[in-house]
């Protein structure tokens, strides 16, 4: 069943899982949406594995055991070692291996819409209370998105003017809840992280915390706009080439990595219909540079390479790597975005020779 594609529900939920993985430093994250009758999972979104690994999962988890407990009990679970918990059943045979688990119900107004869970915090042995608080806030955000999408779909099917008016009223209500409740909670998380950054004496920790605050700010803006069928906030009243330049400036100010935009304005104009996706690709690639590259400079290039293809590349002069990149670099997410645009994706890197991420799009 298509869940209100006009509102971009899949994009909202994917962004929520991505943000949960980033803010908690989880290795893997997943979100399952139940069918309206609660009998099975109809949407299953993952972050932290390749498309091949996702395909190997086959059917989503059954909702038994730990994941079923999230739905039945409608409260968070934080388990340092799931092997010692008798409820650790129901995961697909090819599910990524995991030790610790943090989960929360996707619930709102007395109804459980699904669950979200994370596995294996990479910077510590287990998830902590702050991780749980962040996940609960994001799970509430997901519930608002699912509720809004289903209401919209139901109203479209009925096709009655009265129902359409109710949709508008419900959107206003959800918008108020979003601003007064969920977004304020996200602001609170951001302020807490800012406090931790101010109190930290470690420069790298401070920089990472400040980067997380920026991620929260961007997510608040993007999620609000997605729910109301708008483009990402950085694109408001701005052409794609200007938006990329602004993104580079924000990245440079935040990370102290010199970011050079080399954008062909005419090519950018041709991509106006895909501007949201292009911005997300650039944002995620720059985030990788900040988190993993140890670079001094990077360049974002958008150009035409022949009559039928456009190339978007992000290169840096950082540490680079040999062989396969780690799953923590989030390249699978980038590849999925480019695939969704019908393009091809390539990563070139070598130790001490930097990294180049290339997306080639048909135009």
N, C-alpha and C positions, 0 to 999 in steps of 0.2 A: 504494500500500500504506500502510495506517495504521500508524505506528510507535509502538506502545504509548501510546495517547492517555491512559491513566491516569496516566502519568508526565509528561505535558505536554511531550513532546520539542520540539515546535515552539516552545513558550514559552521553553524553556531555550535553544535555538539562537538565537532572536530576541534574547534578552537578551544572549547572548554577542556577537553581531554589534554590537548597540547599544553595549555596553561597549567593544568594540574601537574603534569609530568615535569614541566620546567620549574615550577615553584617549589616542588618537593624533592626534586632531583631523583625521581623514580626512574627505573630502567624501562618499565612497561606500564601502559595505562589502557583501560578499556571502559566503554560505557555501553550498557545494554538498555534498549527501550522495549517495554512490554507491549504486547497487543492490547487494545482497549479492554478486552475481557480478562487480561492478566494471565492467560493460559500459556503463552510462549513469548520468546523474544523475537521481535520483528526487525529491529535495527541493532547492529553490533559494530561499534566504531573502535578502532585500535590505533595506538601510537607507540612507536618504539620497535616495530618489527617491519621487515621488508614485505612488499606485496606477495612474494612467493611464500613467505612464512604465514602471511594472513590467509592465503588460499589454502595452505596445508591444514589450517585449523578446521576447515569444513564448517559444520554447524556450530553456532555459538554455544557457550556454556548452557547447561540445562536449567540453571536456576535452583539446583539442589544445594545441599551443604551450606558452605559459607555464603555464597551468593544468594541462595534462597533465604538465609537468615537475615540478610540485609533488607530483603523485600518483606518478609513476614514480620520482623521485629521493628522495622523502620527506624533503626538507630545505627550509628557508625560502628565499625569494627576495626580494631588496631591489633594485629597479631604478629609478634616478633618471629615466630617459627610455626608456619602452618602445618609442618609435618607432625607436630605434637598435638594438633587439634583434630578430633574425630570427625569434624564436619568438612574436612578438606577433600570433598568429592565433587563430581559433576563437571570438572574441567575437561575440555576435549583432549584426546590422546596427544596431539601435537602442540598443546599449549606451552608457551615459553616456560622454562623451569623457573621456580620461584621459591624464596625462603620466607621473606616477610610480606605481609599484606596489609593494606589500608583501604577500607571501603566505606561507602556511604550510600544511603538510599537516595534515589532521585524522586523526591516527594514534595508535595505542596497541597495545602488546603485539605488535608486528610486523605489524600490519594497518593499511592506509590506508582510512579510511572516506569521505574526501572532501577538500575544501580550503576555506580561508577566505582572502579577499584584500581589500585596501583600496586605494583610489586617491586620489592628490592630497592630501597633507597641507596643510591650509589656512594654517597659521601658519609654514610653511617651504617651501623648494623641494623637499625630499625627506624621506622617512622616515629615522630614525636608528636606532642600535643599541638604544636603550631601547625604541623603538616595536616593533622586532623581538622583543625579549625578552617584552614584554607580549603580543604576538600569539601567540607560541609557547605561552605558558602558557594562554591562552584556547582555542587550538586543541586542546590536550590535554584541557581541560575538556569541549570539544564531543565528543571521541572517547569519553570516559567516558560521556557522556549517550547517545550513539548505541549504544554497546556494551550498556549497561544496558537500553535500550529494546528492542533486537533480541532480547536474551536473554529478556526478559519476553514478547515476542510469540511467540517460538518455543515457549516453555513453555506458554503459553495454548493454542496450537494442538494440542499433543500431549496436554494435559489429564491428565497422569499425576502421581500424588502424589509420586513420586520426583523428577520434574522440578521440581515446585513447591518441594520441599525444596532442590533445587540452586539455584533462583532466590533463595531466602532466603539461602543461604550465599554466593551470588555477590553479592547486594546488600551483605552484610556486608563482603565483600572489597573491593567497589568503594567502599563508605563509608570503609573504612580507607585505601584508596589516595587517595581524595578528600581526607581529612583530613591524612594524612601526606605526601602528595605535592603534588597540584595546589593545594589550599588553602594549604599552607605556601608554595608558590611565589608565590601571589597575595599572601600576607602579606609576602613578601620584596619584591615590587614596591611594595606600599604603604609599607613601611619606607624603601625607597629614595626614593620620592617625598617622604616626610616629611623625610628628610635634605636633599633638594633645597630643600624649603620652608624649613627652618630656616636654610639657608645663603644663601637669596635675600635680596637687599636691596630688591627691588622688591615693593611691597605687593600689586599686582594679581597678579603671578606667584605669590606665596606663597598668596594666597587661592585661585587656580585649582588649584594643586597640592594644597592641603588639601581642596578640593572633590573632586578626583579620588580622594584617599585615602578619603573618605567613600563615594564611588561604589563603590570596590572592596569596602569593608566591607559595604555593602548587597548587592552582587552575590554575595559569598560566602554570606551568609545566605540570600538568595533562591534561589540555584542549588542549594544543599544541600537546601532544603525542597522545591523543585520536583522534584528527582530522587527523593525519597522520598514523593512524592505529597502533600505538605503545603501549607499556605497560606503566603504570604510571611511572613517572620519578624516583621514589625511587627504582624501580626494575631494572633500567638500569644497565647492567653488574653486577647484584647482585642476589644471590639466595634468596628465600623467607625468610628463617630463618634469614639471614643477614639483609634483608630489615626490618623485624619486630624489630630486635634489634636496628637498626638505628632509626626507628620510635619511639621506646621507649626512646632512648637517646635524640632525638630532643624534645619529649614531656617533659621529665624531665628537660631539660635545660630551656624550655619555661615556665613551670608551677611551678617548684620547688617541684612537687610531685614526690617522689621516684618511679620509674617504673622498675619493675623486669621482664625481659623476661625469661620464662621457656619453651623453644622451643625444641621439638624433631626434629632434623635435618632430619631424615629419613621420618618422617611424613610430614614435610614441603615439601620435595622433591616430595612426592606423590600428593601434591596439586599444582604442578607447573602450570598446565593448568588453575587453578582457582586463580592464585596468585594475579591478579589485584583485584578481588572481596574480597579476604581475607584481603589484605592490606586496602581496603576501610572500611571493617567492623571494623578492629582494629583502624583505624584512627578515625572513627566516635564514637566508644565506648570510646576512650581516650579523645576525645573532650567533651563528656558528663561528664567524670570524672572531667575534668578541670573546666567546666562551672557550674556544679551542685552539685558535691559530697562534696566539702570541705575536701578532703581526704589528708592524709599525705603520704600514700603509695598505690600502686596498682600493680597488677601482670597480665601479659599476658601469658596464658598457652596454648600450642598447643600439644596435645597428642592423642594417640590411646586408645580408651576405650574398644574396642573389635574387632573382625576380620572384621567387616563390617562398623564400625563407627569411626570417628575422632571428637574430641571435641576441640573447640576453646573457651576459657573463658577469660573474663576480669573482675577482682574483685578489689574492693577498700575498704578501711576502713573508708569511709566518713559517712555523716549524715544518708544516707539511707532514706527510706520512707515506710509508711504503705499504703495499698490499691493500687489504680491505679496510675501510674506515670503521671505527667503532660504532655500535648502534646508538650510542649516546649523542652522536653528531646530528641526528635527526635528518639524515639525507634521504631516508625512505619517504618522509613527509614531502620533501621537495620533489622527489621523483613522482609521487602520486599527483601533486598539483600540476606538474608539467604534462603528465600522461592525460590528465583530465582535459587539458587544452589541446590534446592531439599532437603534442610535440615530442621531441626526444631530449634525453637528459644525459649528461656526461660529467664525470668528476676526474680531473687530472691533478696528480700530486706526487711529490717525492720528498723524502726527508731533507729538511733545510732548504727546500726550493719552492716553498709556498704551495698554495692550492688554488685551482680554478674550477668553479662550478659553471657549467654551460647549459643553457636551455635554448633549444632551437624550435621555433614556432612557425607553422605554415601560414603564409599570408600572400 
